[in-house]
Amino acid sequence: GGFVTANGATETSGEVTWSGDIVASATIVFTATVKDKSDLYGDTVTNTAEYTSDNAGSGADQAAFTIIDDPEYKIYLPLVFRNHSS
């Protein structure tokens, strides 16, 4: 696991930090990969974004999701016929 797209962000001890100036309505995207760890199934991950603004003060918001083990997702390898006549 690790950052795929960091856009200047850093990660230390599981916490992602980014600092910089953005214009109103801008979007900053951070993409990371994680390893499938079945011992985390059922855990809830909460992402918290905190901001400080010169003209609008400061604040924070959160988004949470639960890690699930979905048995519906399966990978099937193709069946390969060698020297097969039809």
Secondary structure, 3 states (H helix, E strand, C coil): CEEEECCCCEEECCEEECCCCCCCCCCCCCEEECCCCHHHCCCEEEEEEEEEECCCEEEEEEEEEECCCCCCCCCCCCCCCCCCCC
